[in-house]
Amino acid sequence: MKKLLSFGVVAGVMLAVSGTAQAFECKVKESSMDKPGGFPERALTMIVPYGPAGGSGQVAAAMAEGVTGLTGVA
């Protein structure tokens, strides 16, 4: 019974937090995000102080792909 109650509490908190996160979602028009003065003109360097095979390296690689898609610079 105690496990069921704690599971219910955790599920309720997760639902409340996810609802709050969706309420504060950023709603900015892409047209208002113009690039200042030709930024970026050259490649961006992302430094990750961990190995590429770990979770941090994989997240950094995914972020780099996203930034490349947004900026058009590899």
DSSP file (Angstrom, degrees, kcal/mol; ACC not computed):
  #  RESIDUE AA STRUCTURE BP1 BP2  ACC     N-H-->O    O-->H-N    N-H-->O    O-->H-N    TCO  KAPPA ALPHA  PHI   PSI    X-CA   Y-CA   Z-CA
    1    1 A M     >        0   0    0      0, 0.0     4,-2.2     0, 0.0     5,-0.2   0.000 360.0 360.0 360.0 -38.5    0.0    0.0    0.0
    2    2 A K  H  >  +     0   0    0      1,-0.2     4,-2.3     2,-0.2     5,-0.2   0.893 360.0  49.7 -65.4 -39.7    2.9    2.3    0.8
    3    3 A K  H  > S+     0   0    0      2,-0.2     4,-2.4     1,-0.2    -1,-0.2   0.900 110.1  50.9 -65.3 -40.6    4.5    1.7   -2.6
    4    4 A L  H  > S+     0   0    0      2,-0.2     4,-2.1     1,-0.2    -2,-0.2   0.903 110.9  48.4 -64.1 -41.5    1.2    2.4   -4.4
    5    5 A L  H  X S+     0   0    0     -4,-2.2     4,-2.1     2,-0.2    -2,-0.2   0.918 112.4  47.5 -65.2 -44.3    0.8    5.7   -2.5
    6    6 A S  H  X S+     0   0    0     -4,-2.3     4,-2.4     1,-0.2    -2,-0.2   0.875 110.7  52.7 -66.9 -35.5    4.3    6.9   -3.2
    7    7 A F  H  X S+     0   0    0     -4,-2.4     4,-2.5     2,-0.2    -1,-0.2   0.914 109.3  49.7 -63.2 -42.2    3.9    5.9   -6.9
    8    8 A G  H  X S+     0   0    0     -4,-2.1     4,-2.2     2,-0.2    -2,-0.2   0.887 110.8  49.3 -63.5 -40.1    0.7    8.0   -7.0
    9    9 A V  H  X S+     0   0    0     -4,-2.1     4,-2.3     2,-0.2    -2,-0.2   0.930 112.3  47.6 -65.3 -45.6    2.4   11.0   -5.4
   10   10 A V  H  X S+     0   0    0     -4,-2.4     4,-2.4     1,-0.2    -2,-0.2   0.914 112.2  49.6 -62.8 -43.2    5.4   10.8   -7.8
   11   11 A A  H  X S+     0   0    0     -4,-2.5     4,-2.1     1,-0.2    -1,-0.2   0.898 110.9  50.3 -63.3 -40.2    3.0   10.5  -10.8
   12   12 A G  H  X S+     0   0    0     -4,-2.2     4,-2.2     2,-0.2    -2,-0.2   0.906 110.7  48.3 -64.3 -42.0    1.0   13.5   -9.6
   13   13 A V  H  X S+     0   0    0     -4,-2.3     4,-2.6     2,-0.2     5,-0.2   0.908 110.3  52.2 -64.7 -41.7    4.1   15.6   -9.2
   14   14 A M  H  X S+     0   0    0     -4,-2.4     4,-2.3     1,-0.2    -2,-0.2   0.906 110.4  47.9 -62.4 -41.3    5.4   14.7  -12.6
   15   15 A L  H  X S+     0   0    0     -4,-2.1     4,-2.1     2,-0.2    -1,-0.2   0.906 112.2  49.5 -65.1 -41.3    2.1   15.7  -14.2
   16   16 A A  H  X S+     0   0    0     -4,-2.2     4,-1.9     2,-0.2    -2,-0.2   0.916 112.7  46.7 -64.6 -42.7    2.1   19.0  -12.3
   17   17 A V  H  X S+     0   0    0     -4,-2.6     4,-2.3     2,-0.2    -2,-0.2   0.905 111.9  49.8 -67.7 -41.6    5.6   19.8  -13.4
   18   18 A S  H  X S+     0   0    0     -4,-2.3     4,-1.8     1,-0.2    -1,-0.2   0.881 110.6  50.6 -67.1 -35.7    5.1   18.9  -17.0
   19   19 A G  H  X S+     0   0    0     -4,-2.1     4,-1.5     2,-0.2    -1,-0.2   0.891 110.5  49.4 -66.2 -38.9    1.9   21.0  -17.1
   20   20 A T  H  X S+     0   0    0     -4,-1.9     4,-1.4     2,-0.2    -2,-0.2   0.895 108.7  53.1 -66.5 -40.2    3.8   24.0  -15.7
   21   21 A A  H  < S+     0   0    0     -4,-2.3    -1,-0.2     1,-0.2    -2,-0.2   0.888 109.3  48.7 -63.8 -38.9    6.7   23.6  -18.2
   22   22 A Q  H >< S+     0   0    0     -4,-1.8     3,-1.1     1,-0.2    -1,-0.2   0.827 106.6  57.1 -70.3 -30.6    4.2   23.7  -21.1
   23   23 A A  H 3< S+     0   0    0     -4,-1.5    -1,-0.2     1,-0.2    -2,-0.2   0.837 109.9  44.3 -68.8 -32.1    2.5   26.8  -19.7
   24   24 A F  T 3< S+     0   0    0     -4,-1.4    -1,-0.2    -3,-0.1    -2,-0.2   0.081  82.1 144.8-101.0  23.2    5.8   28.7  -19.7
   25   25 A E    <   -     0   0    0     -3,-1.1     2,-0.3     1,-0.1    -3,-0.1  -0.342  58.6-105.8 -62.8 140.0    6.9   27.5  -23.2
   26   26 A C        -     0   0    0      1,-0.1     2,-0.5    -2,-0.0    -1,-0.1  -0.524  33.8-171.1 -71.6 126.2    8.8   30.2  -25.1
   27   27 A K        +     0   0    0     -2,-0.3     2,-0.4    -3,-0.1    -1,-0.1  -0.776  23.2 150.0-122.0  85.7    6.6   31.6  -27.9
   28   28 A V        -     0   0    0     -2,-0.5     2,-0.2     5,-0.0     5,-0.1  -0.954  45.2-121.9-119.4 134.4    8.9   33.8  -30.0
   29   29 A K    >   -     0   0    0     -2,-0.4     3,-1.1     1,-0.1     4,-0.2  -0.534  15.9-134.5 -73.2 138.9    8.4   34.4  -33.7
   30   30 A E  G >  S+     0   0    0      1,-0.3     3,-1.5    -2,-0.2    -1,-0.1   0.808 103.6  63.8 -64.4 -29.1   11.3   33.4  -35.9
   31   31 A S  G 3  S+     0   0    0      1,-0.3     3,-0.4     2,-0.1    -1,-0.3   0.771  97.1  57.1 -67.2 -23.5   11.1   36.6  -37.8
   32   32 A S  G <  S+     0   0    0     -3,-1.1    -1,-0.3     1,-0.2    -2,-0.2   0.483  93.5  72.0 -84.4  -0.8   11.9   38.5  -34.6
   33   33 A M    <   +     0   0    0     -3,-1.5    -1,-0.2    -4,-0.2    -2,-0.1  -0.330  68.0 165.6-108.9  49.5   15.2   36.6  -34.2
   34   34 A D        -     0   0    0     -3,-0.4    -3,-0.0    -2,-0.1    -2,-0.0  -0.320  43.0-107.0 -65.2 147.8   17.2   38.1  -37.0
   35   35 A K    >   -     0   0    0      1,-0.1     3,-0.5     4,-0.0     2,-0.4  -0.614  34.0-121.7 -77.5 130.3   20.9   37.5  -37.0
   36   36 A P  G >  S-     0   0    0      0, 0.0     3,-1.8     0, 0.0    -1,-0.1  -0.598  75.5 -26.0 -75.9 126.1   23.0   40.6  -36.1
   37   37 A G  G 3  S-     0   0    0     -2,-0.4    -2,-0.0     1,-0.3     0, 0.0   0.764 123.8 -45.3  47.1  45.6   25.5   41.8  -38.6
   38   38 A G  G <  S-     0   0    0     -3,-0.5    -1,-0.3     1,-0.2    -3,-0.0   0.622  85.4-160.8  80.5  11.9   26.2   38.5  -40.5
   39   39 A F    <   +     0   0    0     -3,-1.8    -1,-0.2     1,-0.2    -4,-0.0  -0.463  66.4  29.1 -68.2 142.5   26.6   36.4  -37.4
   40   40 A P        +     0   0    0      0, 0.0    -1,-0.2     0, 0.0     4,-0.1   0.715  63.6 159.6 -86.1 141.4   28.0   33.7  -37.6
   41   41 A E        +     0   0    0      2,-0.1     2,-0.3    32,-0.0    -2,-0.1   0.674  69.0  30.6 -93.9 -21.1   30.5   34.2  -40.4
   42   42 A R  S    S-     0   0    0      1,-0.1    31,-0.1    31,-0.1     0, 0.0  -0.791 101.3 -64.7-132.7 175.2   32.8   31.3  -39.4
   43   43 A A        -     0   0    0     -2,-0.3     2,-0.3    31,-0.1    -1,-0.1  -0.244  46.1-129.5 -63.5 145.8   32.5   27.9  -37.7
   44   44 A L        -     0   0    0     -4,-0.1     2,-0.5    29,-0.1    -1,-0.1  -0.750  15.1-142.4 -94.4 144.3   31.5   27.7  -34.1
   45   45 A T        -     0   0    0     -2,-0.3     2,-0.5     2,-0.0     0, 0.0  -0.937  11.1-165.6-111.7 125.7   33.6   25.7  -31.7
   46   46 A M        -     0   0    0     -2,-0.5     2,-0.6     2,-0.0    18,-0.0  -0.948   6.9-157.0-111.7 121.5   31.8   23.6  -28.9
   47   47 A I        -     0   0    0     -2,-0.5    -2,-0.0     2,-0.0     0, 0.0  -0.878  11.4-179.0-104.2 122.2   34.1   22.4  -26.1
   48   48 A V        -     0   0    0     -2,-0.6     2,-0.2     2,-0.1    -2,-0.0  -0.979  19.5-151.1-119.8 117.6   32.9   19.4  -24.1
   49   49 A P  S    S+     0   0    0      0, 0.0     2,-0.3     0, 0.0     8,-0.0   0.117  72.5  72.7 -79.7  26.3   35.2   18.3  -21.3
   50   50 A Y  S    S-     0   0    0     -2,-0.2    -2,-0.1     1,-0.1     0, 0.0  -0.872  92.0 -81.5-133.1 166.6   34.1   14.6  -21.5
   51   51 A G    >   -     0   0    0     -2,-0.3     3,-0.8     1,-0.1     6,-0.6  -0.264  34.0-122.8 -68.2 154.5   34.7   11.7  -23.9
   52   52 A P  T 3  S+     0   0    0      0, 0.0    -1,-0.1     0, 0.0     9,-0.1   0.675 105.8  61.8 -72.6 -17.1   32.6   11.4  -27.1
   53   53 A A  T 3  S+     0   0    0      4,-0.1    -2,-0.0     5,-0.0     2,-0.0   0.664  91.6  81.2 -85.1 -15.2   31.4    7.9  -26.3
   54   54 A G  S <> S-     0   0    0     -3,-0.8     4,-1.8     1,-0.1     5,-0.1  -0.164  97.2 -95.7 -83.4 179.8   29.6    9.0  -23.1
   55   55 A G  H  > S+     0   0    0      1,-0.2     4,-2.4     2,-0.2     5,-0.2   0.867 122.2  55.1 -63.8 -38.1   26.2   10.5  -22.6
   56   56 A S  H  > S+     0   0    0      1,-0.2     4,-2.3     2,-0.2    -1,-0.2   0.900 108.2  48.7 -64.1 -40.3   27.6   14.1  -22.5
   57   57 A G  H  > S+     0   0    0     -6,-0.6     4,-2.0     2,-0.2    -1,-0.2   0.875 111.5  49.4 -66.4 -37.7   29.3   13.6  -25.8
   58   58 A Q  H  X S+     0   0    0     -4,-1.8     4,-2.0     2,-0.2    -2,-0.2   0.893 111.7  48.1 -69.4 -39.7   26.2   12.3  -27.4
   59   59 A V  H  X S+     0   0    0     -4,-2.4     4,-2.4     2,-0.2    -2,-0.2   0.908 111.3  51.4 -65.5 -41.2   24.1   15.2  -26.1
   60   60 A A  H  X S+     0   0    0     -4,-2.3     4,-2.4     1,-0.2    -2,-0.2   0.887 108.7  51.0 -63.0 -39.1   26.7   17.6  -27.3
   61   61 A A  H  X S+     0   0    0     -4,-2.0     4,-1.9     2,-0.2    -1,-0.2   0.903 110.7  48.4 -65.1 -40.4   26.7   16.1  -30.8
   62   62 A A  H  X S+     0   0    0     -4,-2.0     4,-1.9     2,-0.2    -2,-0.2   0.900 112.1  49.3 -65.8 -40.1   22.9   16.3  -31.0
   63   63 A M  H  X S+     0   0    0     -4,-2.4     4,-2.6     1,-0.2    -2,-0.2   0.899 108.3  53.8 -64.4 -40.2   23.1   20.0  -29.8
   64   64 A A  H  X S+     0   0    0     -4,-2.4     4,-2.3     1,-0.2    -1,-0.2   0.893 107.4  50.7 -62.7 -39.7   25.7   20.7  -32.5
   65   65 A E  H  X S+     0   0    0     -4,-1.9     4,-2.0     2,-0.2    -1,-0.2   0.904 111.1  49.2 -63.3 -40.7   23.4   19.3  -35.2
   66   66 A G  H  X S+     0   0    0     -4,-1.9     4,-1.8     2,-0.2    -2,-0.2   0.907 111.2  48.3 -64.7 -42.3   20.6   21.5  -33.9
   67   67 A V  H  X S+     0   0    0     -4,-2.6     4,-2.9     1,-0.2     5,-0.4   0.887 109.4  53.7 -65.8 -38.8   22.8   24.6  -33.9
   68   68 A T  H  X S+     0   0    0     -4,-2.3     4,-2.4     1,-0.2    -1,-0.2   0.907 108.7  49.6 -61.5 -41.1   24.0   23.8  -37.4
   69   69 A G  H  < S+     0   0    0     -4,-2.0    -1,-0.2     1,-0.2    -2,-0.2   0.864 115.4  43.3 -65.6 -35.6   20.4   23.6  -38.6
   70   70 A L  H  < S+     0   0    0     -4,-1.8    -2,-0.2    -5,-0.1    -1,-0.2   0.884 126.3  28.7 -77.4 -39.9   19.5   26.9  -37.0
   71   71 A T  H  < S-     0   0    0     -4,-2.9    -3,-0.2     2,-0.2    -2,-0.2   0.729  92.0-132.1 -96.6 -24.2   22.6   28.9  -38.0
   72   72 A G  S  < S+     0   0    0     -4,-2.4     2,-0.4    -5,-0.4    -4,-0.1   0.584  72.2 112.6  80.4   9.3   23.6   27.2  -41.3
   73   73 A V              0   0    0     -6,-0.4    -1,-0.3    -5,-0.1    -2,-0.2  -0.961 360.0 360.0-118.1 132.2   27.2   27.0  -40.0
   74   74 A A              0   0    0     -2,-0.4    -6,-0.1    -3,-0.1   -31,-0.1   0.442 360.0 360.0 -85.5 360.0   28.9   23.7  -39.2
